[in-house]
Amino acid sequence: MSASENKLDRKRFLLYQLPYVVLYVAALGLVAMTAHDAAEMSTYWQMFIPLVALVSILGGWRWAGNAGSERWAYILRQVLHWGALILTIRLLYAHAVQDFLNDEQDAFVTIYVIGLAAVLSGIYLDWKMALFGVFLLLSGVAIAWLNDNWMLLVLVIGGAGAIAIAVSLLIRGHLPGQGTGAAGSGAAV
C-alpha cells in the first residue's frame, strides 16, 4: 500500500469515527451537567435522542445493502426503532406517570432508556453504537454512585476514553511500533 493510499485510508477511518466522537463529547457534557444538577436535565437528554438516532443511521448505512428497497427498509427500521424510543420517553413524562418519578429520577430514567435503545441498535447494526449504549448505561450508574465525587468520575470516564482510543488504534494497526517499512523494522542500537 502506498503512502497516499495509507493517508487516504486514515482520513476515511477518522471520517467514519467523527460522528461517534461528536456523540461521546455531547454525552460527556450531558453526563457532567446531569451529575451537577440532574433535576433540570431530562429535557436536554430528550433533545439528544435525534443526534443518537442520526449517528445510528449513519453507522449502519454501510451494511444496509445496495438496492434501493434494502436502503428504504433500513431507514424504516431505524425510524421505527428511534420513534419507539421517543414514544416511550414521551409516555414516561405523561402527567399520570410523573406522579411516580421526581425531577431528578427523570434524567436517570432517560439516560437508561437511551442507553438501552443504543445497545439494541448496536446489536443489530453497528457494534460501535452498542459500545456507546453501554457507555450511557455505565454513566448513569456512575452518576448515581459518584454523585459527590466528580473528580473520580472525570478520571474514570477519561481512562475509559483513553482505553477505547488505544483499542481502536490497535485494531487499525496505528500504534507506534506496529507499522511496517523501514521506520518500524529497525533494531535498537
ChimeraX commands (.cxc) that place a marker at each C-alpha (Angstrom):
marker #1 position 0.00,0.00,0.00 radius 0.5
marker #1 position 1.44,3.36,-0.98 radius 0.5
marker #1 position 1.79,6.28,1.40 radius 0.5
marker #1 position -1.01,8.23,-0.32 radius 0.5
marker #1 position -3.39,5.26,-0.08 radius 0.5
marker #1 position -2.48,4.82,3.60 radius 0.5
marker #1 position -3.11,8.53,4.24 radius 0.5
marker #1 position -6.46,8.33,2.42 radius 0.5
marker #1 position -7.35,5.20,4.42 radius 0.5
marker #1 position -6.56,7.02,7.68 radius 0.5
marker #1 position -8.68,10.01,6.66 radius 0.5
marker #1 position -11.57,7.71,5.77 radius 0.5
marker #1 position -11.21,5.93,9.13 radius 0.5
marker #1 position -11.26,9.25,11.01 radius 0.5
marker #1 position -14.24,10.44,8.97 radius 0.5
marker #1 position -16.19,7.27,9.88 radius 0.5
marker #1 position -15.38,7.83,13.56 radius 0.5
marker #1 position -16.23,11.55,13.64 radius 0.5
marker #1 position -19.98,11.08,14.33 radius 0.5
marker #1 position -19.14,8.85,17.30 radius 0.5
marker #1 position -16.62,11.38,18.62 radius 0.5
marker #1 position -19.32,14.08,18.45 radius 0.5
marker #1 position -21.74,11.72,20.20 radius 0.5
marker #1 position -19.32,10.93,23.04 radius 0.5
marker #1 position -18.36,14.59,23.52 radius 0.5
marker #1 position -22.02,15.64,23.68 radius 0.5
marker #1 position -22.81,12.74,26.03 radius 0.5
marker #1 position -19.89,13.64,28.30 radius 0.5
marker #1 position -21.21,17.19,28.53 radius 0.5
marker #1 position -24.69,15.94,29.36 radius 0.5
marker #1 position -23.33,13.47,31.90 radius 0.5
marker #1 position -21.31,16.21,33.60 radius 0.5
marker #1 position -24.33,18.53,33.70 radius 0.5
marker #1 position -26.54,15.70,34.99 radius 0.5
marker #1 position -24.03,14.91,37.74 radius 0.5
marker #1 position -24.15,18.57,38.74 radius 0.5
marker #1 position -27.94,19.10,38.56 radius 0.5
marker #1 position -29.99,16.06,37.49 radius 0.5
marker #1 position -33.35,17.71,38.12 radius 0.5
marker #1 position -33.04,20.05,35.13 radius 0.5
marker #1 position -31.51,17.64,32.61 radius 0.5
marker #1 position -34.26,15.33,31.34 radius 0.5
marker #1 position -35.29,17.82,28.64 radius 0.5
marker #1 position -31.72,18.02,27.34 radius 0.5
marker #1 position -31.43,14.23,27.26 radius 0.5
marker #1 position -34.65,14.09,25.23 radius 0.5
marker #1 position -33.21,16.60,22.74 radius 0.5
marker #1 position -30.12,14.37,22.50 radius 0.5
marker #1 position -32.12,11.42,21.09 radius 0.5
marker #1 position -32.24,12.69,17.45 radius 0.5
marker #1 position -28.43,13.02,17.43 radius 0.5
marker #1 position -28.04,9.45,18.68 radius 0.5
marker #1 position -30.56,8.28,16.07 radius 0.5
marker #1 position -28.72,10.10,13.27 radius 0.5
marker #1 position -25.36,8.59,14.27 radius 0.5
marker #1 position -27.01,5.17,14.47 radius 0.5
marker #1 position -28.39,5.56,10.96 radius 0.5
marker #1 position -25.02,6.70,9.62 radius 0.5
marker #1 position -23.16,3.93,11.47 radius 0.5
marker #1 position -25.22,1.12,9.96 radius 0.5
marker #1 position -25.58,2.62,6.48 radius 0.5
marker #1 position -22.65,0.64,5.05 radius 0.5
marker #1 position -24.41,-2.63,5.93 radius 0.5
marker #1 position -27.85,-1.56,4.75 radius 0.5
marker #1 position -27.41,-3.13,1.32 radius 0.5
marker #1 position -27.05,-1.55,-2.09 radius 0.5
marker #1 position -30.54,-1.92,-3.52 radius 0.5
marker #1 position -32.95,0.96,-3.10 radius 0.5
marker #1 position -35.56,-1.21,-1.41 radius 0.5
marker #1 position -32.98,-2.52,1.12 radius 0.5
marker #1 position -31.94,1.05,1.97 radius 0.5
marker #1 position -35.55,2.17,2.43 radius 0.5
marker #1 position -36.26,-0.85,4.64 radius 0.5
marker #1 position -33.18,0.00,6.70 radius 0.5
marker #1 position -34.30,3.61,7.15 radius 0.5
marker #1 position -37.81,2.46,8.06 radius 0.5
marker #1 position -36.46,0.08,10.72 radius 0.5
marker #1 position -34.29,2.85,12.18 radius 0.5
marker #1 position -37.16,5.35,12.20 radius 0.5
marker #1 position -39.41,2.80,13.92 radius 0.5
marker #1 position -36.70,1.93,16.46 radius 0.5
marker #1 position -35.92,5.51,17.45 radius 0.5
marker #1 position -39.57,6.57,17.11 radius 0.5
marker #1 position -40.49,3.86,19.63 radius 0.5
marker #1 position -37.86,5.27,21.98 radius 0.5
marker #1 position -39.23,8.79,21.66 radius 0.5
marker #1 position -42.78,7.50,22.22 radius 0.5
marker #1 position -41.64,5.61,25.33 radius 0.5
marker #1 position -39.90,8.69,26.70 radius 0.5
marker #1 position -43.00,10.81,26.00 radius 0.5
marker #1 position -45.15,8.25,27.82 radius 0.5
marker #1 position -42.77,8.35,30.79 radius 0.5
marker #1 position -43.30,12.08,31.02 radius 0.5
marker #1 position -47.07,11.88,30.77 radius 0.5
marker #1 position -48.86,13.53,33.66 radius 0.5
marker #1 position -50.04,10.27,35.27 radius 0.5
marker #1 position -46.54,8.74,35.28 radius 0.5
marker #1 position -44.89,11.88,36.64 radius 0.5
marker #1 position -46.53,11.22,39.99 radius 0.5
marker #1 position -44.16,8.25,40.42 radius 0.5
marker #1 position -40.91,9.98,39.37 radius 0.5
marker #1 position -39.35,13.14,40.71 radius 0.5
marker #1 position -37.36,15.55,38.53 radius 0.5
marker #1 position -34.02,14.02,39.49 radius 0.5
marker #1 position -35.16,10.48,38.64 radius 0.5
marker #1 position -36.41,11.65,35.23 radius 0.5
marker #1 position -32.88,12.25,33.95 radius 0.5
marker #1 position -31.64,8.86,35.13 radius 0.5
marker #1 position -34.57,7.00,33.58 radius 0.5
marker #1 position -33.98,8.87,30.32 radius 0.5
marker #1 position -30.26,8.01,30.32 radius 0.5
marker #1 position -31.02,4.33,30.93 radius 0.5
marker #1 position -33.70,4.13,28.23 radius 0.5
marker #1 position -31.50,5.87,25.65 radius 0.5
marker #1 position -28.61,3.57,26.62 radius 0.5
marker #1 position -30.80,0.50,26.17 radius 0.5
marker #1 position -32.03,1.71,22.78 radius 0.5
marker #1 position -28.44,2.37,21.67 radius 0.5
marker #1 position -27.31,-1.10,22.81 radius 0.5
marker #1 position -30.16,-2.74,20.91 radius 0.5
marker #1 position -29.43,-0.67,17.81 radius 0.5
marker #1 position -25.78,-1.63,18.06 radius 0.5
marker #1 position -26.54,-5.32,18.41 radius 0.5
marker #1 position -28.42,-5.31,15.13 radius 0.5
marker #1 position -26.50,-2.72,13.14 radius 0.5
marker #1 position -23.17,-1.34,14.34 radius 0.5
marker #1 position -21.14,-2.54,17.32 radius 0.5
marker #1 position -19.87,1.00,18.00 radius 0.5
marker #1 position -23.43,2.07,18.82 radius 0.5
marker #1 position -23.67,-0.83,21.28 radius 0.5
marker #1 position -20.49,0.41,22.97 radius 0.5
marker #1 position -21.99,3.87,23.17 radius 0.5
marker #1 position -25.12,2.42,24.78 radius 0.5
marker #1 position -23.02,0.60,27.38 radius 0.5
marker #1 position -21.18,3.87,27.99 radius 0.5
marker #1 position -24.50,5.63,28.66 radius 0.5
marker #1 position -25.69,2.88,30.98 radius 0.5
marker #1 position -22.44,2.96,32.93 radius 0.5
marker #1 position -22.56,6.76,33.01 radius 0.5
marker #1 position -25.97,6.66,34.64 radius 0.5
marker #1 position -24.69,4.22,37.23 radius 0.5
marker #1 position -21.55,6.30,37.78 radius 0.5
marker #1 position -23.57,9.48,38.30 radius 0.5
marker #1 position -25.73,7.76,40.87 radius 0.5
marker #1 position -22.78,6.23,42.73 radius 0.5
marker #1 position -20.29,9.04,42.40 radius 0.5
marker #1 position -22.63,11.99,42.65 radius 0.5
marker #1 position -20.44,13.80,45.18 radius 0.5
marker #1 position -17.06,12.81,43.72 radius 0.5
marker #1 position -16.92,14.47,40.30 radius 0.5
marker #1 position -13.12,14.28,40.03 radius 0.5
marker #1 position -13.17,10.48,40.26 radius 0.5
marker #1 position -15.94,10.42,37.65 radius 0.5
marker #1 position -13.84,12.53,35.25 radius 0.5
marker #1 position -10.83,10.25,35.77 radius 0.5
marker #1 position -12.85,7.08,35.16 radius 0.5
marker #1 position -14.50,8.46,32.02 radius 0.5
marker #1 position -11.17,9.83,30.76 radius 0.5
marker #1 position -9.49,6.48,31.39 radius 0.5
marker #1 position -12.28,4.63,29.60 radius 0.5
marker #1 position -11.95,7.01,26.67 radius 0.5
marker #1 position -8.18,6.51,26.52 radius 0.5
marker #1 position -8.62,2.74,26.58 radius 0.5
marker #1 position -11.24,2.92,23.82 radius 0.5
marker #1 position -8.93,5.03,21.63 radius 0.5
marker #1 position -5.98,2.70,22.27 radius 0.5
marker #1 position -8.03,-0.37,21.39 radius 0.5
marker #1 position -9.36,1.32,18.27 radius 0.5
marker #1 position -5.85,2.25,17.17 radius 0.5
marker #1 position -4.55,-1.22,17.99 radius 0.5
marker #1 position -7.26,-2.80,15.87 radius 0.5
marker #1 position -6.38,-0.50,12.99 radius 0.5
marker #1 position -2.63,-1.13,13.48 radius 0.5
marker #1 position -1.69,2.51,14.00 radius 0.5
marker #1 position 0.06,2.28,17.36 radius 0.5
marker #1 position 3.73,3.27,17.38 radius 0.5
marker #1 position 5.88,0.26,16.64 radius 0.5
marker #1 position 3.07,-1.53,14.82 radius 0.5
marker #1 position 3.89,-0.10,11.41 radius 0.5
marker #1 position 5.79,-1.82,8.63 radius 0.5
marker #1 position 8.56,-0.48,6.50 radius 0.5
marker #1 position 11.96,0.96,7.26 radius 0.5
marker #1 position 10.91,3.01,10.27 radius 0.5
marker #1 position 9.21,0.10,12.05 radius 0.5
marker #1 position 11.73,-2.63,11.25 radius 0.5
marker #1 position 14.97,-1.17,12.62 radius 0.5
marker #1 position 16.52,-2.72,15.69 radius 0.5
marker #1 position 17.60,-0.63,18.67 radius 0.5
marker #1 position 21.32,0.02,18.80 radius 0.5
marker link #1:1,2 radius 0.2
marker link #1:2,3 radius 0.2
marker link #1:3,4 radius 0.2
marker link #1:4,5 radius 0.2
marker link #1:5,6 radius 0.2
marker link #1:6,7 radius 0.2
marker link #1:7,8 radius 0.2
marker link #1:8,9 radius 0.2
marker link #1:9,10 radius 0.2
marker link #1:10,11 radius 0.2
marker link #1:11,12 radius 0.2
marker link #1:12,13 radius 0.2
marker link #1:13,14 radius 0.2
marker link #1:14,15 radius 0.2
marker link #1:15,16 radius 0.2
marker link #1:16,17 radius 0.2
marker link #1:17,18 radius 0.2
marker link #1:18,19 radius 0.2
marker link #1:19,20 radius 0.2
marker link #1:20,21 radius 0.2
marker link #1:21,22 radius 0.2
marker link #1:22,23 radius 0.2
marker link #1:23,24 radius 0.2
marker link #1:24,25 radius 0.2
marker link #1:25,26 radius 0.2
marker link #1:26,27 radius 0.2
marker link #1:27,28 radius 0.2
marker link #1:28,29 radius 0.2
marker link #1:29,30 radius 0.2
marker link #1:30,31 radius 0.2
marker link #1:31,32 radius 0.2
marker link #1:32,33 radius 0.2
marker link #1:33,34 radius 0.2
marker link #1:34,35 radius 0.2
marker link #1:35,36 radius 0.2
marker link #1:36,37 radius 0.2
marker link #1:37,38 radius 0.2
marker link #1:38,39 radius 0.2
marker link #1:39,40 radius 0.2
marker link #1:40,41 radius 0.2
marker link #1:41,42 radius 0.2
marker link #1:42,43 radius 0.2
marker link #1:43,44 radius 0.2
marker link #1:44,45 radius 0.2
marker link #1:45,46 radius 0.2
marker link #1:46,47 radius 0.2
marker link #1:47,48 radius 0.2
marker link #1:48,49 radius 0.2
marker link #1:49,50 radius 0.2
marker link #1:50,51 radius 0.2
marker link #1:51,52 radius 0.2
marker link #1:52,53 radius 0.2
marker link #1:53,54 radius 0.2
marker link #1:54,55 radius 0.2
marker link #1:55,56 radius 0.2
marker link #1:56,57 radius 0.2
marker link #1:57,58 radius 0.2
marker link #1:58,59 radius 0.2
marker link #1:59,60 radius 0.2
marker link #1:60,61 radius 0.2
marker link #1:61,62 radius 0.2
marker link #1:62,63 radius 0.2
marker link #1:63,64 radius 0.2
marker link #1:64,65 radius 0.2
marker link #1:65,66 radius 0.2
marker link #1:66,67 radius 0.2
marker link #1:67,68 radius 0.2
marker link #1:68,69 radius 0.2
marker link #1:69,70 radius 0.2
marker link #1:70,71 radius 0.2
marker link #1:71,72 radius 0.2
marker link #1:72,73 radius 0.2
marker link #1:73,74 radius 0.2
marker link #1:74,75 radius 0.2
marker link #1:75,76 radius 0.2
marker link #1:76,77 radius 0.2
marker link #1:77,78 radius 0.2
marker link #1:78,79 radius 0.2
marker link #1:79,80 radius 0.2
marker link #1:80,81 radius 0.2
marker link #1:81,82 radius 0.2
marker link #1:82,83 radius 0.2
marker link #1:83,84 radius 0.2
marker link #1:84,85 radius 0.2
marker link #1:85,86 radius 0.2
marker link #1:86,87 radius 0.2
marker link #1:87,88 radius 0.2
marker link #1:88,89 radius 0.2
marker link #1:89,90 radius 0.2
marker link #1:90,91 radius 0.2
marker link #1:91,92 radius 0.2
marker link #1:92,93 radius 0.2
marker link #1:93,94 radius 0.2
marker link #1:94,95 radius 0.2
marker link #1:95,96 radius 0.2
marker link #1:96,97 radius 0.2
marker link #1:97,98 radius 0.2
marker link #1:98,99 radius 0.2
marker link #1:99,100 radius 0.2
marker link #1:100,101 radius 0.2
marker link #1:101,102 radius 0.2
marker link #1:102,103 radius 0.2
marker link #1:103,104 radius 0.2
marker link #1:104,105 radius 0.2
marker link #1:105,106 radius 0.2
marker link #1:106,107 radius 0.2
marker link #1:107,108 radius 0.2
marker link #1:108,109 radius 0.2
marker link #1:109,110 radius 0.2
marker link #1:110,111 radius 0.2
marker link #1:111,112 radius 0.2
marker link #1:112,113 radius 0.2
marker link #1:113,114 radius 0.2
marker link #1:114,115 radius 0.2
marker link #1:115,116 radius 0.2
marker link #1:116,117 radius 0.2
marker link #1:117,118 radius 0.2
marker link #1:118,119 radius 0.2
marker link #1:119,120 radius 0.2
marker link #1:120,121 radius 0.2
marker link #1:121,122 radius 0.2
marker link #1:122,123 radius 0.2
marker link #1:123,124 radius 0.2
marker link #1:124,125 radius 0.2
marker link #1:125,126 radius 0.2
marker link #1:126,127 radius 0.2
marker link #1:127,128 radius 0.2
marker link #1:128,129 radius 0.2
marker link #1:129,130 radius 0.2
marker link #1:130,131 radius 0.2
marker link #1:131,132 radius 0.2
marker link #1:132,133 radius 0.2
marker link #1:133,134 radius 0.2
marker link #1:134,135 radius 0.2
marker link #1:135,136 radius 0.2
marker link #1:136,137 radius 0.2
marker link #1:137,138 radius 0.2
marker link #1:138,139 radius 0.2
marker link #1:139,140 radius 0.2
marker link #1:140,141 radius 0.2
marker link #1:141,142 radius 0.2
marker link #1:142,143 radius 0.2
marker link #1:143,144 radius 0.2
marker link #1:144,145 radius 0.2
marker link #1:145,146 radius 0.2
marker link #1:146,147 radius 0.2
marker link #1:147,148 radius 0.2
marker link #1:148,149 radius 0.2
marker link #1:149,150 radius 0.2
marker link #1:150,151 radius 0.2
marker link #1:151,152 radius 0.2
marker link #1:152,153 radius 0.2
marker link #1:153,154 radius 0.2
marker link #1:154,155 radius 0.2
marker link #1:155,156 radius 0.2
marker link #1:156,157 radius 0.2
marker link #1:157,158 radius 0.2
marker link #1:158,159 radius 0.2
marker link #1:159,160 radius 0.2
marker link #1:160,161 radius 0.2
marker link #1:161,162 radius 0.2
marker link #1:162,163 radius 0.2
marker link #1:163,164 radius 0.2
marker link #1:164,165 radius 0.2
marker link #1:165,166 radius 0.2
marker link #1:166,167 radius 0.2
marker link #1:167,168 radius 0.2
marker link #1:168,169 radius 0.2
marker link #1:169,170 radius 0.2
marker link #1:170,171 radius 0.2
marker link #1:171,172 radius 0.2
marker link #1:172,173 radius 0.2
marker link #1:173,174 radius 0.2
marker link #1:174,175 radius 0.2
marker link #1:175,176 radius 0.2
marker link #1:176,177 radius 0.2
marker link #1:177,178 radius 0.2
marker link #1:178,179 radius 0.2
marker link #1:179,180 radius 0.2
marker link #1:180,181 radius 0.2
marker link #1:181,182 radius 0.2
marker link #1:182,183 radius 0.2
marker link #1:183,184 radius 0.2
marker link #1:184,185 radius 0.2
marker link #1:185,186 radius 0.2
marker link #1:186,187 radius 0.2
marker link #1:187,188 radius 0.2
marker link #1:188,189 radius 0.2
view
